[in-house]
Amino acid sequence: MSDTPGGPAAQLPPLSLYLHMPWCVRKCPYCDFNSHALSGEIPENEYLRALLEDLDQDLPLVQLRSIQTVFIGGGTPSLMSAEFYQRLFQDLRQRLDFATDAEITLEANPGTLEQGRFEGFRGAGINRLSLGIQSFNADHLQVLGRIHDDQAARRAIDAAKRAGFDNFNLDLMHGLPGQTPEHALADLREALSWQPPHLSWYQLTLEPNTEFYSRPPALPDDDRLWQIYRQGGDYLRNHGYHDYEVSAWSKPGMASRHNLNYWTFGDYLALGAGAHGKITRPGSVVRYWKTRQPAAYLNRIGSRTAGSEAIAPEDLPLEFLMNALRLNDGVSESLFTERTGLPLATVAVKLEQLRKEKLLVPDRIQATDLGQRYLNSLLERFL
């Protein structure tokens, strides 16, 4: 068995595709993603051309591998027209092999949707939506700088369901300025009334290079945050949702396959301004990223890859575990070798020590409840 990362011991992991749409109507004060407020019309034709040129440069990375999942993020991907996506996927399918059951997700902002838009997205082959609701409380939405109100949120969910999207995610945030446990539970009750197969329920954090970071709002204290998290988690579990990942909840069998590919150290091709990818190649696992500014991405001649780096063999265990241990059910020990090409013996002594300390379960790479509480300290053992 080879000890070379990405070598014969490693099987090529599933391959996903990430597409980044960098424009939004207005930058939210908490957002640190590569998003840029619009001035004028979206240059859809030019961006489509740039995406396809980008893909043509990257095709040698893919060879004959099938795309299992697609995620279209941003920015606000739902600003782009249905016609744009119809043309995009027609061209993508001419260049790439898509699995017959490929999960294709588009992020949508309730403030950007007019009548018939969802039907057009379905016609392009998109079969899963992620709706950025954030809250059903009008005051909280205003504080968050969202361009939609609570009624627009409800209309968007209703329109998505009427358009035939039975696989959809609702994005909700908690720990908002002025939020009480009662407010958070009211958001969850409203969300579950729509019977979503999947929920992203995550805490607001103040990220560098955001308006909230430079002018922090008054957030709930730690005791209140713990109340919100505990009561909300109990509510979701009691209603049949499983927190399969730190901030992702789903009904049985409805976990996001795209997310799971990330957390199980799968590969993902990246297209679009500022998109990040990961590809396993013979002898190495490589991360890479694309030109960040939309104007520079549009006008680039040649490769739009701004940089890349092979993950050093000594860093692979930590990289793998940082992802796998986000999953509450963890992963099998055999996946370590399948994804990294390294023998389990590379980490066996440390895994055994963590099991003795009751931080990992036996015979599986999975944190115990205690291990989840001290996850950062646990991962530092692999530095």
C-alpha positions, 0 to 999 in steps of 0.5 A: 500500500502506498503512503503517497497522498492521493496515490494508489491507496486513495480512491478518487472521491465523488466530484461536485461542482460549485458555481459562484454568482457574485452579485447581490442587490445590497451587501448584508452587514453580516456577510463576508462572502465574495458578493458585490452590490449591483450597479446597473444590469447583470452582464449575463452573456459575458458572465456565461462566456467567462464561466464556460472559458473557465470550465474549458481551462479546468476540464483536464482536472475532471477527465471522465468523472461524473458530477454528482452534485451542483451548488450555485452560491453567491452573492444572490444566484436568483438574480440571474434569469431562468434563461441564463441557467437554461443556457448555462446547463445546456452548455455544461452538459455538453462538456461534463457528465452529470449523474442521472440523479445529480442534486442541483441546488440554487440559493435564492433570496426571497426579495429577488423573485418574480412570478414564474421565476421558480418554474424557469429554474426547474426548467433549467434542471435545478431540482433543489432550492436553498431559500435565504429566509434568515428570520420570519420576524420583520424587525429582525430582518430589518436589523439584518439588512435583508431586502425582503420582509416576512411576507416576501419570505412566506410568498417565496416558500409558497411559490417554490412549493407550487413550482414543484420543488419538494426538495428545499432548504430554509436558511435561518439564523439565531443569536440575532440582535435582541433575539430571545429564545421565544423569538427563535422558537417562533422562527422554527415553528413558522419554518416547520409549518412549511414542512421543509426537508432540510434546515440550515439553522446557524448562529450569527457571528461577527466576521472580519471585513463586515459592517457588523464587525466594525460596528458590532450590534448588541448580541445575546449573551452566552447564557441566552445563546445557550438557551436558544440553541438548546431549546431550538435543538430540542424542538427540531429533534422532537419534530423529526429533524436530525442535526447531521452536521454542526448547523444542518438539520434534515428529515431522514434521507434528506441531508444535502448531498453536496454538503456531505461531499464537502464534509467527507473530503470529496472533490469539487470543481469551482467556477466563477469569481472567487470560487474555491475548489479541491481536486484529488490528483495522483500524488496530491490533493490540491486546493485552488481558487479563482480570480475574486473581483467580477470585473477581473474575472470577466476580462481575464485572458487565459486561466482564471485560477488565481492560485493553488496549493497542494496540501502537504502530506503532514497536513492531510490528517488535520484537513480530513478531520476538520471536515469529517468531525463536523458530521455528528455521525462521523465517518468510517475509519476506512474513509481516511485512507480512501480520501487521503491515500495515507494509511490509518496508522498515520493517526492510529495512536492519536485516535486511540488516545482520544478514545481513552479520553472519551472524546471519540467513539470506538472503531469510528472517526466520530466525536462523542458528545464530550468531543463535540464540546471540545472539538477545537482542542481535539483537532489541535492534537493533529497539528 
